[in-house]
């Protein structure tokens, strides 16, 4: 019996060592099941707030459910609620968010999901939607079989701790920028977990290439932030938030990285991590915030045990003794010395007796992604020196009428990193920061853009007492040349700049008129004698382009140039033939878009307009190109009789980022008369 026991133990140890060597640890999360559900086509709205149609999807024992919609087209005021088995709201979906006809809803934990179509204020008809499939989370036995053997990369005992056990530490603060990834593999159709992190103020998100390596994967990608237990040893969850993937930018197999952007503005709440492009030092202490097996956030720390080791290329990696598990792929490896990212975890190799896990050195990745992070894509350049204040006040003139500088080192309030500018914030403040910038004469466009956050103790909702102006001055005599923006206490974005960050990305302010000149960019704040307002500024850009080869300089601009319809009189519930022309008046390529049509009682588009059934699919349009389309649209059967203007709106589902989002609609010159059926 002893011999058998020894043999079995040797076999298990051998299996663990074999499987823990160089494991690229993305983690299988879920499988796909077909289903056939859907609304009536068309459906009819009911009283505001009431459920029009409801669906229940259940897979007993599943860890999560992700619903797939197809043909999604609902009235402008109607919406879909995704709720879990306990009735908790997990997502609200409208025609504009996420603005697609075929897409995956956010994952809902548990084995049951309710999909409720809710009526808005306006009574009308629309196509609705179908649900053709869903993903369901599978158990360990379904992943690995009945042996219950789970491949882990623990360096001895399991030292991973829940992130809330680290509350109050810098490690906890940095972990906020790390998210758990769900995505569908385009090749096998299964769903997987990985980990990744925000690394810039422009929605850039870094993970492994063996997780995300195409736009097809990004299109299914959803990232949860703040996915963690609410106490150190708790079982209840913190409130988390999910963001869709947006654009695939670049990936590389050799260095196993992928850089993408996320939709929305997650970095405004969760900040971002700084990269440290250098060699690591033997025995340097590092730590990894991660989502092992797709679980709520955990963290472990340990030493660097090998400063240069082969990965997919010679000496591409370094070895560390930090615990990881399947699903930790893509997690950032941060130095305990400066809390910056020195590596990207991608391989497991630790076992019970030794070994090491591996991370790709950031210094090998950075040359491939630098242009995306610094704004030097092609010929686009950020002229602001020390744009994120991470070098203190270098390059800036900082003036405050009290002793505290405006540029301050406080990671709890910064948009990303440690430093930001905090103007005002006390009574009778009169302070500013500025930088002088020379704009070359050969540029074709220049613009200013920045992040801001405002907190105020003013109680008024109508009166302005505290202000911050963003100005262009003549450096020689401070003559005001242009005021780009004025913000006030009425523009407050948050009431807690530490725990409820709500940074806002400003619009782009064109400063091309100052090419060939040196200008002074100044942020100037004043407050009155009571109830102070604080104006926070971070990540300031003055971008220029010398040849306009990209959308930084020349974005597209879609507009409707023609709209006619026939017949002029129609019975409600019947169709009208609409002819419309969509033109790209911008100088960049416009991606595929959707034109939708409305009936309006007046000549202004608003939420009382009636969305017509059916729309026009507009293909990719080059600069100055037009699309001539004839489309049959249906008047909803419950439309009130009367005369209406027709409105056609280009890119009505907001698929294209344009230079001007306010000129997309065209109103018909003549009215259409809607009649009852005789």
Secondary structure, DSSP 8 states (H G I E B T S, - for coil): -HHHHHHHHHHHHHHHHHHTSSEE--EEEEEEEEEEEE--SSEE--STTSEEEEEEEE-TT-SEEEEEEEEEE--TT-EEEEEETT--EEEEEBTTTB--SSEE---EESSEEEEEEE--SS--EE-EEEEEEEEEE--HHHHH-TT----EE-SSS---EEGGGGTTSHHHHHHTTEEEEEEE-TTT--EEEEEEEE-STT-EEEE-TTT--SHHHHHH-EEEES-SBSSTT--SB---EEEEEEEEEEEETTTTEEEEEESS-THHHH----B--S---TT-EEEEEE-GGG-S-EEEEEEEEEEEE-SSSTT-EEEE---EETT-TT-EEEETTT--EEEEEEEE---SS---EEEEEHHHHHHHHHHHHHT-STTEEE--TTTT-TTTTTT-EEE-SSSS-SEEE-TTTSSSSSEEEEEE-STT-EEEEEEEEE--TT-SEEEEEEEEEEEE----SS----EEEEEEEETTTTEEEEEEEEEEGGG---S-TTTS---EE---EE-GGGTTSEEEEEEEEE--SSS-EEEEEEEEEEEEESS--STTT--B-EEEEEEEEE-SEEETTSEEEEEEEEEE-SSS-B--EEEEEEEESSSS--TTSEE-B--EEE--B-TT-EEEEEEEEE--TT--SEEEEEEEETTTT--S-BS-SS--EEEEEEEEEEE---
